[in-house]
């Protein structure tokens, strides 16, 4: 994060998201403040609370895309959840604390993958020695020394009593590395990783209890080991994976993961407007305010029990988003509003933004379809007039029907290129030009028929 200045963060977001400069600035400042807080002396560091953000704007303007790009842009533990999935304590549904557990689980798994990647070279070398032991017949003149039981498994040291055994092993090693043994099969004991399935339906926090039951039963049950005939490359891969797991210090990974979550974790709460309003009453509205009250202690800062240990949420950054069509941010309970001091309104998208979205981002729609059709040997070119007309139609259809923002472009593009995508493998020509006339022919009738456009576009 030291090199990720707010300007650099905004520049990276600009590669994928058109417009929404205020939202990008707010997110960039919030991320940079995480790094700044780490540089502050310890007594004051704990007092600096994260400035949580609410992004307000209609659907399809880039709220979720900003969150998705943040997860790849920063090395911070990141989790995206939908507030509408949670229910008040006492009702069937997900407990709000589960979002912190999910974030910890995700961070621990990422830590395991990184740690195993770091020792992969050593694991492959150990796996190679094990493979040579499988391939080379045991002989009386070879003494095998293993580590004592209860200690960490070491590489088997093979000492040949004569030079013949050693040279045979080295020849076999050279053949193994050259791929000459790839078609040979070996017998390998493979552990069955399936664990008994336990589902718990009960009150608050019981989903965590279900996980603990699985761990407990998994430890009590004897490990089911199957002997399989496997080709050498696959067996090497399995052995290398096993050795990498043995070389990794799991306790250290868990400790680092919890620290990362507590200090630099980010949780993106989507659709927070779905739990606003509706105090009292019956039906689906009954637990909305309850969810907000359950959410409050986590956003304010509390300790959540996870299977890896207690996790403090005081310094986790929460970014919430919602369309707020039917309700206002002020309909959230006052205590929760106070925990989201930064509010950013995202702009609605029009023809100009749509035209830029089609061609400018690194994952632009026009580029996606061009590359997809290139796999069939078909070169597709979009003229500027065609791009402008698609953008104009997207804006008009959004105005006539429901405004779904940039998602409308996906519908239009798919309908526009439907015939080409279907016929591409059988087309005799290798070049197709999408111009204004082509777009008009495909989309004008549907767009003009309002009833039809509601269903198709």
LINUR-V989917 format. One record per backbone hydrogen bond with DSSP energy under -0.5 kcal/mol. CO is the residue of the C=O (numbers start at 1). NH is the residue of the N-H. E is the energy in kcal/mol with one decimal. If there is no record, write none. Layout:
# LINUR-V989917
CO;NH;E  CO;NH;E
This chain:
# LINUR-V989917
3;5;-1.7  5;9;-2.4  6;10;-2.4  7;11;-2.3  8;12;-2.1  9;13;-2.2  10;14;-2.2  11;15;-0.7  12;15;-0.8  13;16;-1.5  13;17;-2.5  15;362;-2.5  20;24;-2.0  21;25;-2.5  22;26;-2.4  23;27;-2.3  24;28;-2.5  25;29;-2.6  26;30;-2.3  27;31;-2.4  28;32;-2.3  29;33;-2.3  30;34;-0.9  31;34;-0.6  31;35;-1.1  32;36;-2.4  33;37;-2.4  34;38;-1.2  35;39;-0.9  36;39;-0.9  36;40;-0.6  37;40;-1.0  41;44;-0.8  41;45;-2.0  42;46;-1.5  44;47;-1.1  44;48;-0.9  45;48;-0.8  47;49;-0.9  50;52;-1.1  52;342;-1.9  53;320;-3.4  54;56;-0.6  54;344;-2.8  55;322;-2.0  56;346;-3.7  58;61;-0.8  60;406;-3.1  62;66;-2.2  63;67;-1.6  64;68;-2.7  65;69;-2.5  66;70;-1.8  67;71;-1.5  68;72;-1.0  69;73;-2.3  70;74;-2.5  77;266;-2.5  79;268;-3.0  81;83;-0.6  81;270;-3.2  82;85;-2.0  83;86;-1.4  85;94;-1.1  88;91;-2.0  94;87;-1.7  95;98;-2.0  96;99;-1.3  97;100;-0.9  97;101;-1.7  98;102;-2.8  99;103;-1.7  100;104;-2.2  101;105;-2.8  102;106;-2.5  103;107;-2.2  104;108;-2.7  105;109;-2.3  106;110;-2.2  107;111;-2.3  108;112;-2.4  109;113;-2.3  110;114;-2.4  111;115;-2.7  112;116;-2.8  113;117;-2.0  114;118;-1.9  115;119;-1.2  117;120;-0.9  119;123;-2.6  120;124;-2.6  121;125;-1.7  122;126;-2.1  123;127;-2.6  124;128;-2.2  125;129;-1.7  126;130;-2.2  127;131;-2.4  128;132;-2.4  129;133;-1.8  130;134;-1.6  131;135;-2.5  132;136;-2.6  135;137;-0.6  139;142;-1.5  141;161;-1.2  142;144;-0.5  143;145;-0.5  143;159;-1.6  144;146;-0.5  145;157;-1.3  148;151;-1.7  156;158;-0.7  157;145;-1.4  157;159;-0.6  158;160;-0.6  159;143;-1.6  162;166;-1.0  163;167;-2.5  164;168;-2.4  165;169;-2.1  166;170;-2.2  167;171;-2.3  168;172;-2.4  169;173;-2.2  170;174;-2.3  171;175;-2.2  172;176;-2.4  173;177;-2.5  174;178;-1.7  175;179;-0.5  175;180;-2.3  175;181;-0.6  176;179;-0.9  179;182;-1.0  181;184;-1.7  184;232;-2.0  186;188;-0.6  186;230;-2.6  188;190;-0.7  188;228;-2.7  190;226;-2.9  191;193;-0.7  196;198;-0.5  200;202;-0.6  203;206;-1.8  205;208;-0.8  205;209;-0.9  206;210;-1.8  207;211;-1.2  208;212;-2.0  209;213;-2.2  210;214;-1.8  211;215;-2.2  212;216;-2.6  213;217;-3.0  214;218;-2.5  215;219;-1.6  216;220;-1.7  217;221;-2.6  223;225;-0.8  224;192;-3.8  226;190;-3.6  226;228;-0.6  228;188;-2.6  228;230;-0.7  230;186;-2.8  231;235;-2.5  232;236;-2.7  233;237;-1.9  234;238;-2.3  235;239;-2.6  236;240;-2.6  237;241;-2.1  238;242;-2.2  239;243;-2.6  240;244;-2.3  241;245;-2.0  242;246;-1.8  243;247;-1.9  244;248;-0.9  248;250;-1.0  249;253;-1.8  250;254;-2.5  251;255;-2.2  252;256;-2.5  253;257;-2.5  254;258;-2.4  255;259;-1.9  256;260;-2.5  257;261;-2.5  258;262;-2.4  259;263;-2.1  260;264;-3.0  261;265;-1.4  265;317;-2.7  266;79;-1.8  267;269;-0.7  267;319;-2.4  268;81;-2.9  268;270;-0.9  269;321;-2.2  270;83;-3.0  271;274;-1.4  272;275;-1.4  273;276;-1.1  282;285;-0.9  283;286;-1.6  285;288;-1.4  285;289;-0.5  287;291;-2.3  288;292;-1.8  289;293;-2.2  290;294;-2.1  291;295;-2.3  292;296;-1.8  293;297;-0.7  294;298;-0.6  295;299;-2.2  296;300;-2.9  297;301;-2.1  302;304;-0.6  302;313;-2.7  304;306;-0.5  304;311;-2.5  306;309;-1.5  309;306;-1.0  311;304;-3.1  313;316;-1.2  314;50;-0.5  317;267;-2.7  317;319;-0.5  318;53;-1.7  318;320;-0.5  319;269;-2.5  320;55;-3.1  321;272;-2.5  322;57;-1.9  328;331;-2.3  329;332;-1.5  331;277;-1.1  333;336;-0.8  333;337;-2.2  334;338;-2.2  335;339;-0.6  336;339;-0.8  337;340;-1.7  341;343;-0.6  342;54;-2.7  344;56;-3.3  344;346;-0.6  350;354;-2.5  351;355;-2.5  352;356;-1.7  353;357;-2.8  354;358;-1.9  355;359;-0.8  356;359;-0.6  356;360;-3.3  356;361;-0.5  357;365;-0.7  358;366;-1.9  361;364;-1.7  364;368;-2.3  365;369;-2.4  366;370;-2.1  367;371;-2.5  368;372;-2.3  369;373;-2.3  370;374;-1.4  371;375;-0.9  372;375;-0.7  373;376;-1.3  373;378;-2.0  374;377;-1.8  378;380;-0.6  379;432;-3.1  381;383;-0.5  381;434;-3.6  383;387;-2.0  384;388;-2.4  385;389;-2.2  386;390;-2.5  387;391;-2.3  388;392;-2.4  389;393;-2.7  390;394;-2.4  391;395;-2.0  392;396;-2.3  393;397;-2.9  394;398;-2.1  395;399;-1.9  396;400;-2.4  397;401;-2.8  402;404;-1.0  404;407;-1.4  405;408;-1.7  406;409;-1.3  406;410;-0.6  407;410;-0.5  407;411;-1.2  408;412;-2.4  409;413;-2.7  410;414;-2.2  411;415;-2.1  412;416;-2.7  413;417;-2.2  415;418;-0.6  417;421;-3.0  418;422;-1.9  419;423;-2.8  420;424;-1.8  423;426;-1.9  423;427;-0.9  424;427;-0.8  430;379;-3.1  432;381;-2.5  432;434;-0.5  433;435;-0.8  434;383;-2.5  435;439;-2.1  436;440;-2.5  437;441;-2.6  438;442;-1.8  439;443;-2.7  440;444;-2.1  443;447;-2.7  444;448;-2.6  445;449;-1.5  448;450;-1.2  449;453;-2.8  450;454;-1.5  451;455;-0.7  452;455;-0.7  452;456;-2.5  453;457;-1.3
